[in-house]
Amino acid sequence: MKDCAPLILAAIPFGVIYGALGQSTALSFWAVLAMSVFVFAGSAQFIAVGLIASSTSWPIIVLTTFFVNFRHILYSANLLPHVKDYGQKVRAPMAFLLTDESFAVASNYLKLHGDKPNFNWYYFGAALFMYLNWQLCTLVGLYIGQSVPDMANWGLDMAMVVAFIGIVVPCLHNRATLACALVAGGLSLITYDWPHKTGLLFSAVSAILVAMHLEKKSAPIVDQNNASPMDKDQQENKS
Amino acid sequence: MNEVWMLLGMFIVTFGVRYILFAFADNIEFPDTLKRALNYVPIAVLTAIIFPAVFMPKGEYYFAIENPYIFGAIVAVVVSAWKKHMLLTVVSGLAAFGAWKYLFV
């Protein structure tokens, strides 16, 4: 358990802020909680709440979720050799609990101990702990949001902005990531009027292409465990 | 906004992405380009949400010194770059936003 303590601590403010933000939008109490229970994906949940606040239609939110969570397929590809011996009844819940954090802990464990004999129990222990923590923090956030009336009026939209800044800025550690943010931001202003938030996806995709072009020109970054810049920085943050 | 459809859709795409390879397990290697591109997704999407919220809070451009969103965002960026601490970033950004709003409105 002690392996995931830093990640659990790191997730607490995110969960609480997610709950409080969700509470301030058009979403019902139960929908905010249900998203944590069934989707269980921190950044995608934040983004969904942000999109709801700017009254985006649900198909676009689902599409954006797919886009944002697509990185999990890399994690599952990475764990694949270690789950081969388990049946689908074990694999399905393992997949459900697969997040940036549980992957980070799992790959660290595999590096140290290999996958025999009890990798699945280690994984479930750590991931369930994270899961319950996330639900609890969402609830706390929801209650905080409820007990402070009119949060939306005195700038909860701003709370979302600064929370996102707190996620993005630590990831901007080279020219490519910085350009990615600037291009995405600039284009999102220009394309704001496009129907159904298609401008958002266009801006994001263009920014990623620009970043990859810049990255190719400079020295390639060493990919550690497939961890995204985001994970690495969040772990550094809290240690 | 239909909450149930949205939640169902989000569940299906998220679980689908996490489970599809486990369901048909074998070894698989992804092209390096895809791996690198995915690293940038959170940065790109989040920033594309931040900018309009800051520079056009009412749906129209609002480039002015009085805009409290801009001031709050600048403070948050500086604090985040300096301390790399989520809670500190949120609190200082919100405080700056509130102070600016109080001064100019």
Interface residues (C-beta under 8 A of the other chain):
Chain A: A10 P13 F14 I17 A26 L27 S28 A31 A34 M35 F38 V39 F40 A41 S43 A44 F46 I47 A48 G50 L51 I52 S54 S55 S57 W58 P59 I61 V62 T64 T65 F66 F67 V68 N69 F70 R71 H72 I73 L74 Y75 S76 A77 L79 L80 P81 V83 K84 Q88 R91 A92 M94 A95 F96 L98 W154 G155 D157 M158 A159 M160 V161 V162 A163 F164 I165 G166 I167 V168 V169 P170 C171 L172 A176 T177 C180 A181 L182 V183 A184 G185 G186 L187 S188 L189 Y192 L200 S203 A204 V205 A207 I208 A211 M212 E215 I221 D223 N226 S228 P229 M230 D233 E236 N237
Chain B: M1 N2 E3 W5 M6 L7 G9 M10 F11 I12 V13 T14 F15 V17 R18 Y19 I20 L21 F22 A23 A25 D26 N27 I28 E29 F30 T33 K35 R36 A37 L38 N39 Y40 V41 P42 I43 A44 V45 L46 T47 A48 I49 I50 F51 P52 A53 V54 F55 M56 P57 G59 Y61 P68 Y69 G72 A73 A76 V77 S80 A81 K84 H85 M86 L87 T89 V90 G93 L94 F97 G98 K101
